[in-house]
Every structure is written in structure tokens, then in C-alpha cells.
Amino acid sequence: MYAEAVAATAAAFAFASTHPVLPLYVVSTGHPRTLIATMNMTHNVTQVLARPFFGHLADRYDPRVFVAAGLAAYGLSTVLCYIPHTLTFVGSRILLGLGMGLLWPPLLASVAAKSKGREGLFFGSFNSVFQSAMVFGPPLGGLAYSKLGGEAFILLGAPALASIPLALVVKKGERPGGRPSGYLPELPDLPLLVASLPAAATAALQPTIEFFVPLLLKSMGAGPGTIGLVLAARNAVAVFSQAPCGHLADRLNPRAVAALGSALAGITLALCPYAGNPILVAALLCAGALGYGLSQPASMKMAATSGEGTAGRMGWWGSVMATGRIAGSAAGYAVALSLPAVFEITGAFAVAAAVIVGVGGICGKRRGRRS
């Protein structure tokens, strides 16, 4: 699993390191701020379509080809940002979305194939490693941009390109039924959709955390430094809690773990506007981050073990998750009503997902007893 984790970290770094600087570069080169929103939506829509398609093909053909192409797409999508033109900016996000579709389904299938029944622990550990790039990537990207300007994008994309040889160690996901037929993926079945719901729910919370928590904290008198520390603490808990939480999903019912995590993440986020001060907001966000740590590896374990064709199933899992993020971004328009409304709507989505997953598990057990 080590090679998969390194490859995933390199790809995540190519993406995360541009978070604080790409919007600045787009605006500084004379482009409108609306282009930033277009770029964000472009890569999300592209990955929603690309993940199930390439996941299906990775079950059919050699997954190492898809991992290598995905790493190349990640690296080139960052390098392409160096050219300050509307077409290259939008094209880079299309390439990024394709890279997500090419890379993650076969990479996650390889992790599942090597887990030997400990999918929760393996996925949790894998996530803790590669998502650490979301912690150290942005400050390194900001530092590189401050020293090199636009040329920094060439440097930031280099690790993903250098990691392409790691594709050779990827293992094909398990498919007892043999190679799938056809070139288009089958629609996801109900168990896969239910397994993916906690991931979609916690992904829907991310836009609120990234864009509206800073506004909330500022309204409470917090400065930029305090806001940065609060978000850094939340991200650290979300990233590094996943290995032990994944182990918990192996020992207990993963459906119950995922439902608990989704509910915890949603309830704590909805309460943030009523906390009254930044310290309580930080505590609620860290508790919600633990919910994220509980739900992610448990959801991945459920998806990977819910049927045949692991890469294809993980492709749909990622597509549903990305759809959740798009829904969470759309919920941001509720800020026209009030800032608390954004937190309440996205939090309610996560709680509803927890109820669906929990009720689905109870109904499934009853059907099993009757049969």
C-alpha cells in the first residue's frame, strides 16, 4: 500500500498546493472572479462523469495504465495553469477532473485488494497519508508562489509527474465474475448508493467549512491568524483520525460507524452559528472532523465490499461523493437568507444521510432474518 499512498499524496499535493494561489493568479492576470467559480464547477462536474467511466474500464483493462494517466493528468493540470488564458485555466480543470476519474478508482481498488479483509484500517491509513497533503500543500504552494510567481505551478505539478512509475505496483481489484463487458459502466445498485451516502454527506459540508466558517469566525471577532489556526486544527483531526476510525469500522458494523460519523459531522456544523465565540466553534468543528474520520473509511469499506468490480464501484463511490460537494456548494446560495441557514441546510443533509444509512441497515437485517 506504500506506493499507492505516495502516488496519491503526490497527486493530492498537485491539487491542494494551488488552493491559496490559483485564485490570486487568475485575478492578477486580468480575469474576472467569476472564472474562479467556473473553474471549480468544471472540475467537479468532470470528475462526477469520469470516475464511474474510467473505474469500469480499469476493471476491464490494466489498471496501471489508468493510474499512470491519472498522475500525468494531475501534474499537467497544475503545470497548465502557468499559461494565463481563459482556455488554459478551464482546460486545466477539465484535465484535473479527468485525472481524478483516471487515478482514484483503480488506486482505491488496489488498496482494497491488498487489505485482506481489513478495508477500514487500510482505507483509513491510506486517507491519513495522502490527505496530509491538504495540510502541508497550501502553505508550500503559497511559499512557492511568493518566490516564483506563475512559474510556481510548474514546480508544484512536478511531484505528480515524477510519481508516474509508481503505477507499476498497482494491483487489480477483485472481480470474481471475470472481466466486465461493454465500455459503459452499469448504473450503481442500491447497496452501493447507500454505502456512498456518508461520503457524499460529509463532502457536502466541505464548501461551508471552507468558505462560510471564515465569515462566521470573522463575525465573532476572530482575525485571519485565528481563523487559520481553527481550520488547521479541524483539518488535522479530520485527516489523522481516519486510521483508528477505519480500524473501528473493521471491528464494528461499518454501516453504524458511517451513520454515526455523518450525524456527528452534520449536527456539530449546524450548531456552529449558535456557539457564540471562536473557541466553541473550533471545538464543534473538531468534533465534526472526528465524524468525518468515522464516516469516510467506513463508507469506503462498505462500497468496496458491496459487490463485484472494485474499481467500478469505487468510481461510482467517488462520483456520488463529488455530487455531494456540488450540492453543498449550491446550498451556499442560502446565505442570501442568512449565514446560519447555510450551516443548517448542509448539516441537515448529513443528518438525513445518517438516518437513511441507519434505517437501511435495520431493514436489511430484517429482510435477512425473514429469508
N, C-alpha and C positions, 0 to 999 in steps of 0.2 A: 504493500500500500504506500510505501515511502515515495516511490517515483510518481505515483498518481497525485500525492499530496504536493510534491514540489511543482509538478506541471500546473496543478490547479492554482497554487499560490502565485506562480509567475503570471498566469492569465488574470487572476483577480487583481494583481498589482498593476497590470497594464490598464485596467479599468478604474480602480479606486484612486490611483495616483493622480488621475486627471480631474477628480471631483472638484477640488477647490480652485483649479486654474483654468479649465476649459471654458467655463462661462466668462471669466475675465478676459481670456484671449479672444473669444468670439466678439465681445462688445468692443474691446480695444482695437480690433481690426475693422471697425465701422459697420458691424452687422447689428440688426435690431435685436432687442431682448427676446422677442417672440420666437426667434430662431432657436434659442435655447430650449424652449418648451417643445418645439417641433422636433428637435434632435432627440429629446428624452422620449417622446411618444414614439418616434420612428424605431428606436432600438427595442422598445418594449413590444410593439406590435410585431416586429420582425421575429423576435425570439419566440413569441407565442405560436407563430406559424411554423417556425423552423424546428423547434425541439421535437415534436412528435414525428415529423417527416424524417429527419436525419436519425432519430432514435430507431425508427423502424428499419431504415437502411443499414444501420450499424448492427442490427440483429441478423440481417441478410448477408452482409459482406464483412470484410475485415475491419474491425473497429479501430485498428491502429491508424488506418488512413484517415478516418474522421477526426480522431484526436489530433493528429499532426496538422490537418487542415484547420481545425479549430484554433490551435495555438497560433498558427500563421495568421488567421483572421483577426485574432485578438491583438497581436503585435502590430499588424499593418493598420488596423483601425485607429490605433493610437498614433502611429507614425504619420498617417494621412492627415491628421489634424494640423500638422505643421504648415500645410498649404492653406492659407486663409481665404477660402472661397465658399460660397453657399453650397455648391455642389459637392465639394470635398468634405465639408462638415456633415452634411446629410448623408453622403455616401459612406463616411466613416461609421456612422451609427447603423446603417444598414449592414455593413460588414461586421460590426460588433454583434448585432443580433444574429447574423448567420453563424458567427463564431460560437456564440452561446449554444445554438442548436447543434452545431457540429461537435463541440467539445464535451458538454456535460452529460448527455445520455450515455455514451459509451464509457466515459470515465467513472460515472457512478455505478454502472453495471459491473465494471471491473472491480470496484471496491466491494460490491455485494458478492461477487463470485469468490473473492478471497476471504470473506468474513466467516465462513463455515458455521453459520447459524448465529453469529454474534453481530448481526447487521446494525443494531442500535449502537453498540460500542464503536464499531468500525466507522459508521457514518458520523457519529458524534466526534470522534477523534479527527477524522478527515476534515470535518467542518471547522473544528477548532484551529487546525493548522492553516488551512487556506484562507479562512475568513480573518485571520490575523492581519492579512494584507489590507483589510478595511480599516485597521487600526494604525498601522505604520505607513501605509501607502500615501494617504493625503498629506501628512507633513513632509514626506520626502518629495512628493510631487511639487508642493509649494516651494520647497527649498531649491529644487532644480529649476523651476520656472523663474524664481527671483534671480538666479545666477545666469541662466542661458536664454531666457525668453522663450520664443516659439520653438527654438531648437531642442528644448527640453523634451518635447513629445517624441523625438527620435530616440532619445536615451530611455525614456520611460517604457517604450514599446519593445526595447531590445531583450529584456529577460524572457518574455513570452516566445520570441523568435528563437532565442538560444535554447529553449526547452523542448523544441520540436523532436529531437532524438529520443526523449523520454517516452514517446508514443510507442516505442518498440516493446515496452514491458507490459502494455495493457492486455488484460485477459478478457476474452469474450464472455459475455453474460450467459447465464444458464437458460437454455430453451429446450426442455425435454421433448417438445413436439417437433423438433427439427427446424430447419430454416424457414422463415415465413415466406409466403407467396405474395407476389404483387409488389408494386413500388409505392403504393399509398398506404399509410397506416390505418388500421381499423379504429373505429371510434372507441373511446375508453368505456369500460364496463363500470357498473355501479360501485363495486368494491374499490376500484382504483380511484374513482371520483371522491368517494368518502375518505379514502386514505390521503388524498391530496388536499382536502379542505383545510386542515390545520395549517398547512404551509401557505395556502392562499390567504387565510385569515391573518396570519402574522405578517405576511408580505404587505397586506393592505394597510397595516399600521405604520409601515416604514415612511411613507410620504409625510404623514402627520408628525412623526418624530423628527424627521429631517428638516421640515420647512416651518411647522407651526409651533413646535416646542420652543425653538429660539424666540419666536414672537411672544409666547406665553411668559417665558422667563424674563424677557425684557420688560414686559408689563408689570412684573413683580419687582423691578428694580435691579435685576442682575445685569452685569456688564459682559462684554464679549469673552473675557477670560473665564468668568464663572460659567457661562453658557458652554464654552468649550470643554471645561472640566466635567460638567454634568453629562454631556453627550459622550465623552470619552469613557467615563465610568460605566454608563449604560452599555456602551458597545463592548467593553471588556467583559462584563458579566454575560452578555449575550453570546460572545464568542467562546469564552473559556469554560462555560458551564456545560457545553454540549457533550463533552466526553463522558463525564459522570452521569449526566442525564440520559445519554444513549445507553449506558450500561444498565440504568434503571429500566429502560424500555425493554431490554433483553430479559430482565428478571421478572418484571411485572407484565400486565396486559398493555401492549403498546397503544391500543386504542384509548384506554383510560388515561395513560400518560399524556397522549397528544391532546385529548379533550381538556384535561386539567390545565395544561400549558396554554392552550388557546384561550380558555376562560380567564386565567390569571392575567395574561397579556392584555386582553380586552378591557377587563374591569379596572385594572390599575391605570390604563391610559385614559379611560373615561373620567376617572376621578381627579386627574391632574389639574384641570382648571379650578377645582374647588380646594386645592391644597393650601393656598394662601401664601406660601413662601417657597423660595427655590430649594431649600433643604428637603422639604416634604415632597416636592416634585421629583427631586433626584432619587429619593427613597422609593417612590412609586415606580419610576422608570426602571430602576434596578430590579425591583420585584417583577415588573413586566418582562424585563430581559431574561430573568430566570424562566418565565413562562415560555419565552421564545426558545430557550435552550431545551426545555422539556419537549416542546411540540415538534421541532424540526427533525431530530434524528428518529423520533418515534414515527412521524409521518413518512419519512423516507423508508424506514424498515417495513411499514405496512404496504407501501407502494411496491417495493422491490419483491416482496414475497406474496403478492396478491394474485399472481398468475404467471404465465409463460412470457418469454421475450422481455428480459430485464431492461435492456436499453430502450426498447419501445415504450415500456411502462414508465421508465424514469423520464423519457421525453415528454410524455403526457403530464407526469407529475410537475415537471418544470414549467410546462405551458400553463397549467392551471394556477401554479404559484404566480407566474408573471401576470396572468389575468387578474389575480387578486391585487397586485400592485397597481395595475391600471385603474381598477375600481377604487382603490384607496386614493389615487391621485384625483379622480373625478369627485370624490367626496370632499376634496378641498374647496370646491366651489361653495360649500355650505358656510364658508367664512363670511359670505355676504349676509347671512342671518346673524351669526355671532361666532366668535372664536371657540367658545365651549362646544358649539354644535358640531364642529369638525371632530373633536375628540369623542363626543358621544356617538356619532354615527359610525365612525370607524371602529370604536370599541364594541358597539353593538354587533357589528359584523363578526368580530372574533368570538363573542359570546354565543351568537347564533350558530356558528360553525361548531363550537364545542358541544352544543345541545344536539345538533344533527349527528355528529360523530358518536356521542354517548348513546343516544336513542337507537342509532343504527346497530351499535354493538349489542344492546339489550334485545332488540328484535331478532338479530342474527342468532343469539344464543337460544331464544325461544323456538325459532324455526328448527335449529339443530336438535333440540330435545324432542320436538314432535316427530321429526323424521327418524 
